[in-house]
Structure formats: C-alpha cells, structure tokens
Amino acid sequence: MKTIDDLDVAGRRVFVRADLNVPLDGDTITDDGRIRAVAPTIAKLAEAGAKVVVASHLGRPKGAPDPAFSLAPVARRLGEIIGRPVAFATDTVGDSAKATVAALGDGEVTLLENLRFNAGETSKDDAERGAFADRLAELADLYVGDGFGAVHRKHASVYDLPARLPHAAGGLIAAEVEVLKKLTEDVRRPYAVVLGGAKVSDKLGVIDHLLEKADRILIGGGMAYTFLKAQGHEVGISLLQEDQIPAVTEYLRRAEERGVEFVLPVDVLVAPEFPDLKTKAPANPRTVPADAIPADQQGLDIGPETRKLYAEKLADAATVFWNGPMGVFEHPDYADGTKAVAQALLDSPAFTVVGGGDSAAAVRILGFDESAYGHISTGGGASLEYLEGKTLPGLAALED
C-alpha cells in the first residue's frame, strides 16, 4: 500500500476521502476527534503544495440534500485546526464543487458538501456508483484514502474512485492498519479484549474470531444481558436479544474448550426505566448481583465489584483492545463502569487500543487524556470487521 510520501502532489489536485462524520447539536460539533485525526494528512498535503479537495459523509441522509447533515460546520472547524482557510463547496459534483476546486491555488484546501447527498455514493448498483465516481474523478488528479471509519463500506468515494486515479493511503489509515496488525498478527500476551455496547449481534463476528486470538474476553454494556440470560439468569427488562442466545451459548462453550477466559459482570446497576439523557436528572439506581436482577428492573451499568474485577483482569495484560461502553455512560449515574475500564487501560502497562465509536467518544467526553492510550481508532465498525478477518473494500482499493 503506497502512502502520500510516494506521491508527487505539488500543484496537483488531491482528493482526500476523510471521515468527518462528527456528532452535531445544530451547528455545534460536540466531538471533533475525527476532524483532528485526519487534519495532519490534510495539512501535510497543503504544505507540500497540493490543491486539496476533501470529501466526507455525515450522518445518513437519503441520497438528497438535507440541511441537517451539511458539512458546513465541519469546514469551519477544519480550518481552525489546520490553521488555514477551508473553502466550502455547497454541492459535491455540481457547479459549486467545480468552481471551488477550479479556484484552488497551490496549498489551498476545500471541503465538498456531504457525499451522501448523492444517491450514487451508497448505491448497491455498480453502474450507478461508478457513474458518481466518474464525476468525482473529474475534480482531482490523485486520490488519498484517509477515512478509516468508512473503509468497510463499498461506496463510490471509498471503493470505486481509487480505481480511477493514482492513489495512496493517508497517514491516518496507515497508522490504523499498523495498529490493527498488532492485534491480529504478532500479538503480545496476555491479550485481553473488552467488548460492550448495546447489541451482542453487532459483535458476533468479532467474538467468533477473537476466540482464536484472545486470552481473555470481558463483556459489559447491554450485550452482557444476553450472555447472563444464556447462563440461565433472570435479566428483568434489560436489553436482551433472545434470538442470539444459542450463538452466545456456543461461544461460552467454545471459550471453555479453548481455555479462553470469558468474564461477565458479577453485579450491575439497575433501575425501572431508562434515564433521561437530556436533563440528566438523577436516576437513583441500585446495585444488585448479576444473577439476581429483579423482574421489573433493567441493567444499565456494571457494578462496583465488576469494576474491580475488570481492572484486575486488565492489570497484567500486555495487549488490550476495548470496543463498546460498559453502560449508559452519557448519564452520570451510569458512567462509572465505562470510566473504570478507561482508567484500567491507563493503569495497565499493556499496549492499549480503544476501538473507535462510542468507546472513543466516551474517552473524550469523560475527560481522559487521549494521548495516554496506545491508540484511539476513528472507526469502530471498520476496526471490528478488520478483527473479524474480513476484507475491507476501502483498504483493498488502496493496495494495488
């Protein structure tokens, strides 16, 4: 896989596929981590004299313009971070994009409007997707893929466009791949994996693959209750995927057979209803044993004994991968489990990887020092699919 150091970019239009899919509250960016992650690549290209054309998706618009998903606030923030003006094109391949790109001087940067305002970006029809990629290709001379959070998608700007232009990986993708290889190829042991989040179905593939790789798997978040149910425990009105119980039961059996330590919560915080995340009103949870959740209560975070247990299980690890919060961390009454895991990673001498998505957001929202971790990924779904052993379209497109 070539990198931007292999390209002669001076005076040339360089299309950078970034992942600037940041959370917005109106026009306010509430977490700019993904912008900061790709900023060094954009700045490096501009400093080398490239005419930098940045493109990204944001949210899930329905293939047509939607002001709620405009990248205009991102253009302003990107300019602040890289310390140079960022022109904004109000469309992606239309008159504004063509005029804005044509006006670029050497070392200047523009951001195109949301790629997903065009149905061709995400189309499953190869011809429709290819036609959109052709129009994007008219805007550039070279392609740099640096949107790691999108490389698991077979989208026009990720998969089809690199085939139409000389291409290379940006610094962010190169760094992400290097880190993920440390989790799959030459792993330092003990290798501990912490998985959380809402649904066990989102993690089935990675659990299946990690049973061949990991020494220890710790489970938290909403997905933990399907595991507890599989062990025959009452989980009350907690989040539960009953259709996944057979798969979970098989994973527990395989883990025991292979000597992989599977660690589940021993206590949980429960309440009769989900907390109000807008007002953050006190929820008044109580702690109960994980095998004694009342029928009218739901589990919303791991309890204090589980926090201690998980910290102990991570203390002697040499490699740790964490994906998914331990509870509803957005509410202060249910943030302690996620905080405990984040702190345990900091306290561990291990090479630590925070696997993107809500875990990365939690690290920032809860006030931890990002630089203290070995690596914080920008792509939760992409990281998981890589660990599953899948071929990621966006990486495959950069490899030839």
C-alpha positions as CSV (number, residue, x, y, z in Angstrom):
1,M,0.0,0.0,0.0
2,K,1.5,3.3,-1.1
3,T,1.5,6.3,1.2
4,I,1.3,10.0,0.4
5,D,5.1,10.1,0.6
6,D,5.1,8.1,-2.6
7,L,3.1,10.8,-4.5
8,D,4.3,13.9,-6.2
9,V,1.5,16.3,-5.1
10,A,2.8,19.8,-5.7
11,G,0.5,21.7,-7.9
12,R,-1.9,18.8,-8.3
13,R,-5.5,18.4,-7.2
14,V,-5.5,15.7,-4.5
15,F,-8.9,14.2,-3.5
16,V,-8.8,13.2,0.2
17,R,-11.5,10.9,1.3
18,A,-11.8,11.7,5.0
19,D,-14.2,10.5,7.7
20,L,-15.6,13.7,9.1
21,N,-18.8,12.1,10.4
22,V,-18.9,14.1,13.7
23,P,-21.8,14.5,16.1
24,L,-23.7,17.7,15.7
25,D,-26.0,19.6,18.0
26,G,-27.5,22.0,15.5
27,D,-24.4,23.7,14.0
28,T,-22.3,22.8,17.0
29,I,-19.8,20.0,16.8
30,T,-19.9,18.1,20.1
31,D,-16.8,15.9,19.4
32,D,-14.2,16.9,16.8
33,G,-12.0,13.9,17.3
34,R,-12.4,12.6,13.7
35,I,-11.5,16.1,12.3
36,R,-8.4,16.3,14.4
37,A,-7.4,12.7,13.4
38,V,-7.3,13.5,9.7
39,A,-6.0,17.1,10.0
40,P,-2.3,16.1,9.8
41,T,-2.8,14.4,6.4
42,I,-4.6,17.4,5.0
43,A,-2.1,19.9,6.4
44,K,0.8,17.8,5.1
45,L,-0.6,17.8,1.6
46,A,-1.3,21.5,1.7
47,E,2.2,22.3,2.9
48,A,3.6,20.2,0.0
49,G,1.8,22.5,-2.4
50,A,-1.2,20.3,-3.3
51,K,-4.6,21.6,-4.1
52,V,-6.5,19.6,-1.5
53,V,-10.1,18.5,-2.2
54,V,-11.6,17.0,1.0
55,A,-14.7,14.9,0.9
56,S,-16.7,13.0,3.5
57,H,-20.1,11.7,4.5
58,L,-22.0,12.9,7.6
59,G,-25.0,11.0,9.0
60,R,-27.5,9.1,6.9
61,P,-29.3,11.4,4.5
62,K,-31.5,9.7,2.0
63,G,-29.4,10.4,-1.1
64,A,-30.5,14.0,-1.4
65,P,-29.5,17.3,0.2
66,D,-30.6,17.7,3.8
67,P,-29.5,20.9,5.7
68,A,-29.4,18.9,9.0
69,F,-26.5,16.9,7.6
70,S,-24.5,19.7,6.0
71,L,-20.7,19.7,6.4
72,A,-20.5,23.5,6.6
73,P,-19.8,23.5,10.4
74,V,-17.0,20.9,9.7
75,A,-15.4,23.2,7.1
76,R,-15.1,26.0,9.7
77,R,-13.7,23.7,12.4
78,L,-11.2,22.0,10.0
79,G,-9.9,25.5,9.1
80,E,-9.4,26.3,12.7
81,I,-7.5,23.0,13.3
82,I,-5.2,23.2,10.3
83,G,-4.6,26.9,10.6
84,R,-5.6,27.9,7.1
85,P,-8.8,28.8,5.3
86,V,-11.0,26.0,4.1
87,A,-13.3,26.9,1.2
88,F,-16.7,25.1,1.2
89,A,-18.5,23.8,-1.9
90,T,-22.2,23.7,-1.4
91,D,-22.6,20.6,-3.5
92,T,-20.4,17.6,-4.3
93,V,-20.1,17.3,-8.1
94,G,-22.1,20.3,-9.2
95,D,-21.4,23.8,-10.2
96,S,-20.2,24.9,-6.8
97,A,-17.8,22.0,-6.5
98,K,-16.3,22.6,-9.9
99,A,-15.9,26.3,-9.4
100,T,-14.4,25.9,-5.9
101,V,-11.9,23.3,-7.0
102,A,-11.0,25.3,-10.1
103,A,-10.3,28.3,-7.9
104,L,-7.9,26.5,-5.6
105,G,-4.3,27.6,-5.6
106,D,-1.3,25.5,-4.5
107,G,-1.5,24.8,-0.8
108,E,-5.2,25.6,-0.6
109,V,-8.0,23.4,0.8
110,T,-11.7,23.0,0.0
111,L,-14.3,20.7,1.6
112,L,-17.1,19.4,-0.6
113,E,-20.7,19.0,0.7
114,N,-21.8,15.7,2.1
115,L,-21.1,12.8,-0.3
116,R,-24.3,11.1,0.8
117,F,-26.4,13.9,-0.7
118,N,-25.9,11.9,-3.9
119,A,-27.6,8.5,-4.2
120,G,-24.7,7.2,-6.2
121,E,-22.3,7.3,-3.2
122,T,-24.0,4.4,-1.4
123,S,-25.8,2.7,-4.2
124,K,-25.6,-1.1,-4.4
125,D,-25.8,-0.8,-8.2
126,D,-22.2,-0.9,-9.6
127,A,-23.1,1.2,-12.6
128,E,-24.8,4.0,-10.6
129,R,-22.0,4.0,-8.1
130,G,-19.4,4.0,-10.8
131,A,-21.1,6.9,-12.6
132,F,-20.8,9.0,-9.4
133,A,-17.2,8.0,-9.0
134,D,-16.5,9.2,-12.6
135,R,-17.9,12.6,-11.7
136,L,-15.8,12.8,-8.5
137,A,-12.7,11.8,-10.5
138,E,-13.1,14.9,-12.7
139,L,-12.3,17.0,-9.7
140,A,-8.9,15.5,-9.0
141,D,-5.6,14.2,-10.3
142,L,-4.7,12.0,-7.3
143,Y,-6.6,10.1,-4.6
144,V,-5.7,9.8,-0.9
145,G,-7.8,7.4,1.2
146,D,-7.8,8.5,4.8
147,G,-11.3,7.9,6.0
148,F,-10.7,4.8,8.1
149,G,-14.2,4.9,9.6
150,A,-15.6,4.2,6.1
151,V,-13.2,1.7,4.7
152,H,-15.6,-1.2,5.4
153,R,-18.2,0.4,3.1
154,K,-18.3,-0.4,-0.7
155,H,-19.1,3.2,-1.5
156,A,-18.2,5.2,-4.6
157,S,-15.7,7.5,-2.9
158,V,-14.2,4.7,-0.9
159,Y,-14.0,1.8,-3.3
160,D,-14.7,2.9,-6.9
161,L,-12.9,6.3,-7.0
162,P,-9.4,4.9,-6.2
163,A,-9.6,2.7,-9.3
164,R,-9.9,5.8,-11.4
165,L,-7.0,7.8,-10.1
166,P,-3.4,7.2,-8.9
167,H,-3.9,6.5,-5.2
168,A,-2.3,6.1,-1.8
169,A,-3.2,5.8,1.9
170,G,-3.1,8.8,4.1
171,G,-1.3,8.9,7.4
172,L,-4.4,8.0,9.5
173,I,-5.2,4.8,7.6
174,A,-1.5,3.8,7.6
175,A,-1.5,4.2,11.4
176,E,-4.8,2.4,11.9
177,V,-3.6,-0.6,9.8
178,E,-0.3,-0.8,11.6
179,V,-2.1,-0.9,15.0
180,L,-4.6,-3.5,13.9
181,K,-1.8,-5.8,12.7
182,K,-0.5,-5.7,16.3
183,L,-3.9,-7.1,17.4
184,T,-4.0,-9.8,14.8
185,E,-0.5,-10.9,13.7
186,D,2.3,-10.6,16.3
187,V,0.3,-10.2,19.5
188,R,1.9,-9.6,22.8
189,R,0.3,-11.7,25.5
190,P,-1.7,-11.9,27.7
191,Y,-4.2,-10.4,25.2
192,A,-7.4,-9.1,26.8
193,V,-10.4,-7.8,24.9
194,V,-13.2,-5.7,26.4
195,L,-16.5,-5.7,24.5
196,G,-19.5,-3.6,25.4
197,G,-22.2,-1.6,23.7
198,A,-25.9,-2.4,23.2
199,K,-26.3,-5.4,21.0
200,V,-24.4,-8.7,21.0
201,S,-25.4,-9.2,17.3
202,D,-23.1,-6.3,16.4
203,K,-20.2,-8.2,17.9
204,L,-20.9,-11.8,16.9
205,G,-18.3,-11.9,14.2
206,V,-15.5,-10.4,16.2
207,I,-16.2,-12.7,19.2
208,D,-16.1,-15.7,16.9
209,H,-12.7,-14.6,15.5
210,L,-11.3,-13.5,18.9
211,L,-12.0,-16.9,20.4
212,E,-9.0,-18.0,18.2
213,K,-6.8,-15.0,19.3
214,A,-7.6,-13.6,22.7
215,D,-6.6,-15.0,26.1
216,R,-9.4,-13.2,28.0
217,I,-12.7,-11.6,26.9
218,L,-14.6,-9.2,29.2
219,I,-18.2,-8.4,28.4
220,G,-20.2,-5.4,29.5
221,G,-22.9,-3.0,28.2
222,G,-26.3,-4.0,27.0
223,M,-24.9,-7.1,25.3
224,A,-23.9,-8.6,28.7
225,Y,-27.6,-9.4,29.5
226,T,-27.9,-11.9,26.6
227,F,-24.8,-13.7,28.0
228,L,-26.3,-13.7,31.5
229,K,-29.6,-15.0,30.2
230,A,-27.7,-17.7,28.3
231,Q,-26.4,-18.8,31.7
232,G,-29.9,-19.1,33.0
233,H,-30.1,-15.9,35.0
234,E,-33.0,-13.5,35.3
235,V,-32.3,-10.2,33.5
236,G,-35.6,-8.4,34.1
237,I,-36.4,-5.9,31.5
238,S,-32.8,-5.4,30.5
239,L,-31.8,-5.2,26.8
240,L,-32.0,-8.8,25.5
241,Q,-31.6,-10.4,22.1
242,E,-33.2,-13.8,22.7
243,D,-32.5,-14.9,19.2
244,Q,-28.8,-14.7,19.9
245,I,-28.8,-16.9,23.0
246,P,-27.9,-20.1,21.0
247,A,-24.9,-18.3,19.5
248,V,-23.8,-16.9,22.8
249,T,-24.2,-20.3,24.5
250,E,-21.9,-21.8,21.8
251,Y,-19.3,-19.1,22.3
252,L,-19.2,-19.7,26.1
253,R,-18.8,-23.4,25.4
254,R,-16.0,-22.8,22.9
255,A,-14.2,-20.4,25.2
256,E,-14.2,-23.0,27.9
257,E,-13.0,-25.7,25.5
258,R,-10.1,-23.5,24.2
259,G,-9.1,-22.1,27.6
260,V,-10.2,-18.5,26.8
261,E,-11.3,-16.8,29.9
262,F,-14.8,-15.3,29.5
263,V,-15.5,-12.7,32.1
264,L,-19.1,-11.5,32.7
265,P,-20.5,-8.9,35.2
266,V,-20.9,-10.1,38.8
267,D,-23.0,-7.1,39.8
268,V,-25.0,-4.4,37.9
269,L,-26.7,-1.1,38.4
270,V,-30.4,-1.4,37.8
271,A,-33.4,1.0,37.6
272,P,-37.0,0.5,36.5
273,E,-36.6,2.8,33.4
274,F,-34.0,4.2,31.1
275,P,-32.5,7.5,32.2
276,D,-33.3,10.9,30.7
277,L,-30.2,11.8,28.7
278,K,-31.3,15.3,28.0
279,T,-32.0,16.6,31.5
280,K,-29.5,14.1,33.2
281,A,-32.0,14.0,36.1
282,P,-30.9,11.7,38.9
283,A,-31.8,8.1,38.2
284,N,-31.3,6.7,41.7
285,P,-30.0,3.3,40.6
286,R,-29.3,0.4,42.9
287,T,-26.7,-2.3,42.8
288,V,-27.8,-6.0,42.6
289,P,-25.9,-9.3,41.9
290,A,-25.8,-10.0,38.2
291,D,-27.6,-13.3,38.8
292,A,-30.4,-11.6,40.7
293,I,-31.8,-8.8,38.6
294,P,-35.4,-8.1,39.7
295,A,-38.1,-8.9,37.0
296,D,-39.2,-5.2,36.8
297,Q,-35.7,-3.7,36.6
298,Q,-33.1,-3.2,33.8
299,G,-29.4,-3.3,34.0
300,L,-27.8,0.0,32.9
301,D,-24.1,-0.3,34.0
302,I,-21.7,-2.7,35.6
303,G,-21.5,-2.6,39.3
304,P,-18.6,-1.7,41.7
305,E,-17.5,-5.4,42.2
306,T,-17.4,-5.9,38.4
307,R,-15.4,-2.7,38.0
308,K,-12.8,-4.0,40.5
309,L,-12.8,-7.5,38.8
310,Y,-12.3,-6.0,35.3
311,A,-9.5,-3.8,36.5
312,E,-7.8,-6.9,37.9
313,K,-8.3,-8.8,34.7
314,L,-6.6,-6.0,32.7
315,A,-3.8,-5.3,35.1
316,D,-1.4,-8.0,33.8
317,A,-2.3,-7.8,30.2
318,A,0.3,-7.0,27.5
319,T,-2.3,-6.1,24.8
320,V,-5.8,-4.7,25.4
321,F,-8.5,-4.0,22.8
322,W,-11.6,-2.2,24.0
323,N,-14.7,-1.6,22.0
324,G,-18.0,-0.5,23.5
325,P,-19.1,1.2,26.7
326,M,-20.0,-0.7,29.9
327,G,-23.2,1.2,30.4
328,V,-25.2,4.3,29.6
329,F,-22.1,6.5,30.1
330,E,-23.9,9.6,28.8
331,H,-25.7,9.8,32.1
332,P,-23.6,10.5,35.2
333,D,-25.3,7.8,37.3
334,Y,-24.2,5.1,34.8
335,A,-20.8,6.3,33.7
336,D,-18.7,4.7,36.4
337,G,-18.3,1.3,34.6
338,T,-17.0,2.9,31.5
339,K,-14.8,5.2,33.5
340,A,-13.4,2.2,35.3
341,V,-12.4,0.4,32.1
342,A,-10.9,3.6,30.7
343,Q,-8.8,4.1,33.8
344,A,-7.8,0.4,33.9
345,L,-6.4,0.8,30.4
346,L,-4.4,3.8,31.6
347,D,-3.1,1.9,34.6
348,S,-2.1,-1.2,32.6
349,P,1.4,-1.5,31.1
350,A,-0.3,-3.0,28.1
351,F,-0.4,-1.7,24.5
352,T,-3.9,-0.3,24.6
353,V,-6.3,0.2,21.7
354,V,-9.6,2.0,22.1
355,G,-11.6,0.7,19.2
356,G,-13.5,3.7,17.9
357,G,-17.2,4.5,18.0
358,D,-18.8,5.1,21.4
359,S,-15.6,4.0,23.3
360,A,-13.5,6.8,21.7
361,A,-16.3,9.3,22.3
362,A,-16.5,8.1,26.0
363,V,-12.8,8.7,26.5
364,R,-13.1,12.3,25.3
365,I,-16.5,13.0,27.0
366,L,-15.4,11.6,30.3
367,G,-12.2,13.7,30.3
368,F,-9.4,11.2,29.8
369,D,-6.1,12.1,28.2
370,E,-6.3,10.6,24.7
371,S,-2.5,10.7,24.2
372,A,-2.1,8.3,27.2
373,Y,-3.6,5.4,25.3
374,G,-1.6,3.4,22.7
375,H,-4.1,4.2,20.0
376,I,-7.6,5.5,19.7
377,S,-9.3,4.3,16.5
378,T,-11.5,6.5,14.4
379,G,-13.5,3.6,13.0
380,G,-15.5,1.3,15.4
381,G,-17.2,-0.7,12.7
382,A,-14.1,-0.8,10.5
383,S,-11.9,-2.0,13.4
384,L,-14.3,-4.8,14.3
385,E,-14.6,-6.0,10.7
386,Y,-10.8,-6.0,10.4
387,L,-10.5,-8.0,13.6
388,E,-13.1,-10.4,12.2
389,G,-10.7,-11.1,9.3
390,K,-12.9,-9.5,6.7
391,T,-11.6,-7.9,3.5
392,L,-12.4,-4.2,3.8
393,P,-13.3,-2.7,0.4
394,G,-11.6,0.7,1.1
395,L,-8.3,-0.9,2.1
396,A,-8.4,-3.4,-0.8
397,A,-8.9,-0.5,-3.2
398,L,-5.7,1.1,-1.9
399,E,-3.5,-2.0,-2.0
400,D,-2.7,-2.4,-5.7
